[in-house]
Every structure is written in C-alpha cells, then in structure tokens.
Amino acid sequence: MPKPELLKYIWRLSLPVLLTNLLQTSVTVIDTYMVGRLGPLAIAAVGMGNTLRLMLLIAVLSVSGGAMSLIAQAKGARDETRMSLVTRQGIVSGLLLSVFLAVLGFAVAPWLLSAMENGGQEGVIELSYQYLTIIFIGTPFLTLNIIMDRLMQGAGDTFTPLILTIGTVVLNVLFNYCFIFGWWIIPAYGLVGAAIGTVVARVIVVIIGFAIFYSGRNVIKILAGSWWPDWSLIKDILAIGVPSGIQGWLRHAGGLVAIGIVTATELGTYGAAVLTIGWQVESLAAQPVVGLNVAGTSLVGQALGRWQTQEAYYQGNIMIVLGILVMGILVTPMILFAEEIILLFDPTAHPKVLQGGLSYFQVNTIFLPVTAIAILITGTLRGAGDTRPAMISTLIGRNLLTIISAWILAIPIGLGAIGVWYGMAFGRVVDGIYMWWVWRARKWVNVALEKTAVYRTHLKALPKIEMQRYLKEVRSVYMAKPNTMEVVSDQKVEYRSPGQTVVVQFKDQGFTVSSL
C-alpha cells in the first residue's frame, strides 16, 4: 500500500493540472461562443483557424515536454544552477521554434484552409486567414505561455500555472469583448479581435511569468547566466520533446483518417458526429488521468535526478494503478448513461447519431482504463526522458493497426461502423500492452542516465560492471541523503552535503572514493 503522504502529494500535484487543462480548453470554447455573436461564417472561420492552431500547439510539445523532463531531473538532483540553465534554454528553444512555426504557418495556411473549405464560401477562408495572421504573429507568446507552465509543473509547482491560467481566461474574455465588439477608444475588429484578445492576454501572462521566475520566490529561478543558445542542451530538449510532438501529430492524423473511414459506412456524415461526441466525452474523462500523467513526470524525474531508481519505478506503478482506478470510476456513468450523454450533445436525437453513439460507447468505453495505462506510462517515461516508446506505440497501435483493422472490419468484411469501433478498441489494447511492456523492461533508466553529466564525462568510459558498481554503491547512496549535490568536473565527481564532501576519482577504468 502506498503511504498516505505520497497519495496526498500526488493529488496535490494532479488536481491543479486537471483544473488548468479544463480552463485552457475553455479558452477555445469561450472564443467560439463570443465569435458566434458575429454569425455562422465567423464560427466556421474560427473553427478552421483553431484546427491549424492546434497543429502548431502540438509542435510546441517538442520543447515543453523535453524541458519538463530535464527540469524535473534537475530539481530531483537539487541543482538550482542546472534548473536555471534548463529554464533559459527551454525559453530560447521555444522562441526559435515559434519563429519557425509562424513562418511555416504563413506559408501553408492558405493552402490548408482551401483544402478544408469545400462549401464554396470563399469569405470564410479570408476571415480565417485574417484570424490566423494575428495568431501567427503572437506565436512566441503562445509558445512561452505553455513552456513556462510545463517548467513549473515539472519542478513540482502545479499551483502557480493554475493561477496564471485563471488570469489568462479572465484577460482573454475581457480583451475579446473589447476587441471583437469595441469599447471606449478601441474599435470593433470582429473576428480578428478574438485573435488580438487571445494574443494580448498571453503577452501579459508571459510578462508575469518572467517576473515570477526572476523574483526568486518560485521553484523556478532564472539565475545569472547566458541567454545564447546552448546547442548541446537544446539537442537534449528536442531529443526528448520531438517524439512527443510527433506523437501528438500522429494522434491528430489518425483521428482524421478514422473520420474518413466511418463516414464511408452506413452512418455516412453522421459518423463524424458520433466520433466527435465520443472523443469530446473521452477527452473530459481523461483530464484527471492527464493530471496524474504530469504528476508522474515530476515524481519519476525527480526520483531519477536523485538516482533512486527503485523509488521511481515504485512511484510510477502507483501512478498507473491510480490512473486505472480513476478511469474505471469515470467509465461507469459513461456506460450507464450513454444515451443521455449523446442526447446532451444532439438534442434532435437523430436515429443514426443515437444508434452509432450507443454502439461506440458499448465497444470503446470498456477499454478506456487500458488507454489510461498508456497515458500514465507516457508521463512516467517522460520523467526519464524516454519519449520514443510513446511515439512508436501511437504510430503502430493508435494509427497503423487501428486504421488497417478498422477499414478491413468496416468495409471488406462489412461490419460497418461497429467494425471501426472494434478497430479502435484493438488499437487501444495494443497501445496499452506495449507501453506496459516498455515500462516493465526498465530500459528508461539507462535513457535517463545517458543524459547526465556524470555519465557523459566519466561513466561511459568505464566497463559496464564498474559503472553499475558506481551507480549502486556511490551515486544512489550519496544522492539519497538530503541536501546532497552532485558536482561533476573533468577530473572528478564530488557529492557535497552540509557535513561532508565525498570525492570520486576515475583512473585506469575504475574509481576511488575519499572524504574531505
């Protein structure tokens, strides 16, 4: 049984993340609601624009996920200098990425908008591009907003990002109203005003974020140091984060293909409505598990920063069990009240939507606890800096196997929409099993080790048996002591604590330990 103190700490980390995610989701909902006062074409334009905006935000995971992992490990190692360095380089990486994304967005947006708009409403494309132009200009602030949140969450502070997100929502509503409808000396900009309001709100919150980081009162502190790109560290950040970004894109692309398959069944266009309802409900149900996912990154990363590998594995297992239990509890009302949930989204009770929705919930909802396993292990592996397995699992399980099996069952075999649901369930099971196997294999321990300074400077030159002896008898023992720091130089490694300094010298493919 886990200790009550650990469970309290987990929920103290997870609950603010849950609320933060819900609030961040509400920003898009509020934008759509306020733009809706301008008419259906404006709603269509902002909907198309937000689809492309989502693709850009997924790319931000390439920096935020890597920075989150490295900051958690630096926090566990009690190395404030390293934390400051990761913070600065995470911000620099975000700025570089945001410039690339903005330029890319300007280049491809007209083509993608034209591809999405097949209804002959050219004005919608123009409106959407005007909206996106402001969003692209504000991309650096949207990016930094996310990265700052992830840095604090990785270091174990999930409350401050919640407060900042509350401020973002309030400012977003106020500025949206002013710039959409006009107020005092501000003219009414219509749909473009929604983008202006979004960007201005993020600018203010990012400035506040920098003030917090420089204040010295947060767990994240920006200490004196260079802001020039450190390409070695940026490479580490991207090596961890890029697979997460690709994973997000694969999930998005897989969903689009699934919609294409289900609309070719007996449900027709109504199949897209069924999937939209199902995914919205599942997204809401997954939010508590996503909160545990972030907590898992922080806990595992910090444990590995102290090189307490057994503690990291134990805490990761606790997170996985909690995720299964939470999702299991949430699944029950989804099964019992499936019809009521569908009618909540579609009050017209269209027969095809109701029929397809009920069959979707009957098949897929049962497997959501398996999905929770994959979500939680994605977070725990991120704490170790090992994000490739989640990308591979998404590619194979949630994309290739799902799409192939869904198409075969639905079209050649002739099961129709329920064949698509079976294919999706099969992909979920493969995803969960593969991620569980990766977690149990514990290769992620070596992934975490290979990104440390002590490994790169000294351990990789040692014979394997000597390296394992060092990790077991020296690093794990001394880093387990409170307030101990590992200081690596080219000649030696020191473990400094208030009452003692232990010096490790490396020579002749071995090492010696002495005390000062």
N, C-alpha and C positions, 0 to 999 in steps of 0.2 A: 504493500500500500504506500502511495506517495505521502510525504509529510504534509500536514495541513499548511505549513508555511510556504511550501513550494506551490501548492494549489492556489493559495491567496495571491502569490506573486504572479503566477500565470494569468489569473483573471484580471489582476491589476494592469498587466501589460495588454491583455487582449481586448478588454471592454472598450477602452478609448479608441483602439484601432477600428473596432466594429462601428462605433458612433462616427468616427472620422470618415470611414468609407461610405456610410449611409449619407452623410452630409455632402461629401464630394459628388455622389450620384445625384443628390437633389439639385445641385447647381445646374446640370443639364436639363432636369425636369422643369426647374423654375424658368430657365431661359426659354424653353419651348412654350411654357404657359404664357409668359409675358409677350412673346412674339406672336402667339396665337391671337392677340387682340388686333394684329395687323392683317389677318386673313389667312386662308389656307395656303396660298402660294408662299407666304413668308414661312409658314410651318414646314412646308416641303423643302424650302431653301435651307433653313437652319438644320433640318434633319439630314440632308445630303452633306452639308458642311461638317456636321458633327461626326458623320461616318468617316470622313477623311481626317478630321481632328483626332479621332480615336486611334487611327493608324499611326499618327505622329506620337501620341502619348504612349502607345505600346513601345515605340522605339526608345523612349526615354528610359524604359526598364533596362536598357543596355548600360546605362550609367548608374541609375539609382539602385539596382539590385547588387551590382558589384561594390558600390560604395557602402551599402548597408552591411554586406558581409564583412568587409575589411574593417569597418568601424566597430562592429561587434567584437571581432577578434582583438583589435587594439584595446578596446575597453576591458575585455577579459584579462589582457596582459598588463593592465594598469599603466599603459604607456600614453600619457597625455600628448607628448610630442608627436607620436605616431598618429594619434587621433586627429590632431590639428592638421598634420600633413595630408591624411586621407580626406579630411573635410575640404581643404583648399583644392586638392587635385580633383575631388569629386565635382566641385563647383566649376573648376576650369574645364573639365571634361564635358560637363553639362552645357557650358557656354559654346564650346566648339561644336558639340553635337547639334545644338539648337540652330546655329548658323547654317549647318549642312541641311537640317530638316526644313528650315524656312526656304532656302534656295530650291531644294527639291520640291517642296510644296508648290511654290510659284510655278515651277516648270511643268508639273504633271497635273495640277488641279483642273485646268480647263478640259483636258482630255478625259480625266476620270469623271468629272461632272457630266460631260456629254454622254459618256457611257452609261451613267446611272439614269439619266433623264431621257426616257423613250416616249414620253407622253406628248411631245410637241410643244411644250411650254418653255420657249427659249428664255423668257423673262426670269424663270426660276434659276437657270444656270447663271445668269448675270447677277442676280441677287445673292446667290450662294457664293459666287466668287468675290463679290464685294465684302461679304461677311468674313470669308477666309483670308482676304488680304490683311485685315486688321489682326486676325488671329496669328497669321504667319509673322507679322511684324512683332507681335508680343510673345513669340515662341520662347525667347530666352527667359522671360519671367515665368511663363507657364512651366518650363522645364525646371528652373531653380526652385520653384514652389514645391514640386514633387521631390526633388533631390534633398532639400532641407528636411522635409518630413521624414524621409527614409533614413537619413543620417541620425536623427534624434531617435527614431523608433529602433534602429539597430543598436544604439547605445543604451537602450532600455527606457528612454523617456517617450512614452506614448501619450502623455497628458498634454504637453505643450503643443504638439501637432493638432490635437483636438481643439484646443483653444484658438489656434491660428485658423483652423478650418471653419470654426464658428464665425470668426471675424471675416473670413473670405465670403461666406454665404451672405452675411448681413451686408457687407460692402457691395457684393455682386448685385443684390436686389436693389439697393439704393441707387447705384450708378446705372444699372439697367433702366430703371424708371426714368432717371434724369435724361439719359442719352437716347432712349427709344422715343419717349413722348415729349421731351423738352421740359425744362424747368428754369425759371428766372432768366439768366443770360445764356443758358445752354439751349441751342436749337434742337428740334426733334430730328434725329437721324434715322429713325425707323429701325429696320433690321440691322444695319451697320452699328447702330447704337448698342445693340446687345453685345456685339464683339468688343466695342470700346469699353463698355461697363465691365466685361469679363477681364480684359487686359489691365485696366486701371486698378481693379480690385487686387489682382495678382502683384502689380508693381508695389502697392502699399504693403502687402503682406510680406513680400520678399525683403523690402527695406527693414521691416520689423524683425524679420528673421536674422538679417545681418546684425542688427542691433543686439539681439539676444546672444548670438554667437560671440560677438566682441565684448559683451558685458562681463563675461567670466562667471556668470551665475548659473549657466546651463551646463549639463553634462558635456555638451559640445562646445569647445572653446577654440577660437581662432587665435593661436599664439603667433609671435613674431616669426616670420619666415617668408620665403619667396613664393610669388604667385606665378612664376614662369612654369610652363608645363614640365612635369617630371614624367618623361615618356615611359620609363620603366614601370612606375606606379599606375599610370593611365592604362598601360598594357594589361596589368593585373586586373584593374577595374573592368575593362572591356572583356577580358577573358572570362570573367565570372558573369558579367551582365549581358553580353551579346546573346548567349544561348537562351536567356530569359526573354529577351526581345524577340528572338526568332520563334520561341515557344508561343508567345502571345500572338504573333502574326499567323502562325500555323493554326491556332485555335480559331482565329477570326476567319481565315480562308476555309477551314474545314466546315465551319458553320454555313458559309455561303454556298458551298458545294452541296451540303445536306439539304438546304432550301431548294436548290435546283432539282434534286432527286425527288423530294417529297411532292413538289408541285407537278411532277410528271405522273403521279399516282392518281387514284380515284378522288383524292381530296382537291386536286387542282390548286388554284391560288390560295384556297383556304388552308392548305397545308402549311403555307408560310405563316399564317396567323396562328396556327396551332403551335408551331415551333417558337414563335415569338412569345406566346403566352408561357409555354413551358420553360423557356430559358429565363424569362423575367422572374418567374416564381423560384426557379432553382438558384438564380443569382442572389435573390433576397435570402433564401435559406442558407446559402453558402457563406454569408457575411460573418457569422460567428466563427466559422471554421477558418476564414481568411484572417480573422483576428488572431486565432491560435497559430496560424501559419507565420505571421510576423513575430509573434512571441517566440516561436520555435527557432526562427533565425537568430534572434537576440540571445536566447538561452544557450543554444548549441555553439554559436560563435564565441560567446564569452567563455564558455567552458573550455573550448579548444584554445582560446587565447591564453588560458592558464595551463594548457596541456593536460586537462583532466578528461581523457578520452572516455573513460567508463561513465563519468558523470554526464558527458554529452550524449552518450548512447542511451543512458537511463532516462534523461530528461526528454530526449526525442521520442522514446517509447511512450512516455506519459502523455506527450502531446498527441501522438497518434491515437491512443486509446480514448482520450478526451474528445478528439475530433469525431471518432466513430460514434461515441455515445451522444454527443450533441446533435449530429446529423440524424442519428436514429430517432431521437426525440422529435426532431422537426419533420421527419418523414411521415410520422403517424397521422397528423392532421391533413397532410397533403393527400394521403390515400383515402382517409375517411370523408373528406370534404372536397374531393376533386371537382365534382360538378359545380358546387357553389363557387369555387375558385375560378373556374372557366367562365361562369356567368358574370362574375365580377368584372372580368375583362371584356366580355362580349355579352352585354345585356340583351341583344337581339336573339340570343340563343339559336344561332344558325345551326341547323342539324349537322352539317359537315364539321363545323368547328367543335361542336359538343361531342360528336362521335369520335373524331380524331383526337381531341384533347383527353377524353376519358381513356382511350387506348394508350396514349402517350404516357399518362400518369401511371397506369397499371403496369406498364412494362419498365419504364425508366426510373421511377421514383424508388423502387426497391433497391436499386443499385447505387443510390446516392451515398450511402455510407462507404462504399468502395471508392467512389470519387473523393470522399473526404480523406481517405488514406493517401491518395495521390497528392492532394492539395497540401496536407500536413508534411509529407515527406519532401515535397518541393521546398517548403520553408526550412526544414531541418538541414537538408542538403545545402541550401543557400548559405546557411550559417557556416558551413565548412568550405564554402567557395566552390562547391561542386554542382554546377547548374546544367551540365551537359546531359545527364540521365533524363531529366525532366523534358528537355528538348527532344531527345530521341524517343522517349515514351509518347510524347504528343504526336510526333511525326508518324510513328508506327501504329500506336494504339488508337489515338483520337482522330487520326487523319486517314492513313492508308487502309488499315483494317476496317475502320468504321465505314469509310466511303465504299470500298470494294464490297464488303458484306452487305451493306445497306442496298446498294444497287442490284446485286445478284438476287437477294431475297425479295426486293420490291418489284423488279422488272422481269428478268428472265424466269424466275420461279413463280412470280405472280402473286406474292403476298400483299402487294400494295403498301400502303402507309405503315402498317404494323411491321412489315419487313424492314422498313427504315428504322423503326424504334428498336427492333431486335439488333440491327447492325450497330446502332449507337450504344446499346447496352453491352454488346460484345466488346466494343472499343473501350468502354469504361472499365470492364473487368480486366482486360489485358493491361491497361494503364496502371490500375491499382496493383496487380500482381507483380508487374515488372518493377515498379517503384519500391515495393516491399522487399523484393529480392535484392535490389541495389542497396537499400538501407541495411539489410541484414548482413551483406557481404563486407561492409565497413571499409571499402576502398576510399571512401570520402575522407578518412583520417589521413591518408597519405596525400590527398589533394590539398588538404589544409596545411599539412607540414611543408609541402614543397613551395608554398608561397611565403614562408617565414624567412627572416634574415639569417637566423641561426642555421637553417638548412642550406641556404644558398651560399653562405660564407664558409661553413665548416662541415656540416654533416654529410653533404653529398659526396665528399671526398673520402668518407670513412667506409670500411667494409660494413656490410649490412648488419652483421652480428654486433659490431661495436656501436653502430648507430642506434640499434634497438636497446642496447645496454645503457647508452647515454640517456635516451628518452625515458627509460623506466627508472633508472637509479638516480638520475640527476635532474633533468628538466621537470618531470612530473612531480618529483618530491619537493623541490625548492619552490616551484611556482604554485604549489598548493598552499604555501604559507601566506598569510595575509600581508599585504603591503610590500610584497617582493616584486622587483622589476628585473627583467632580463635585458642586459646591455651587451650588445654584440659589436665587436670590433674585428679588424682583420687578424689580430694576434690571439684574441681570447674571447671568452664569454664570462660575464660577471652576473651573479644573482645577488642583487642588493636589497637588503631588508634593514629596518631600523637598528637591529642589534648585531648584524653580521653581514659580511660580504664574502661570497663564495666565488672563487676564481677557477675557471676551467681552461687549461692549456691543451692545444691539439698538436700532436707530434707523432711522426712515424706511424700514421694510420691508427692512432689511438688517442687517449686523452688522460690527463691527470687532474685531480680536484684538490684544491687547497683553500684554506680560510684565512681571511685577514682580520 
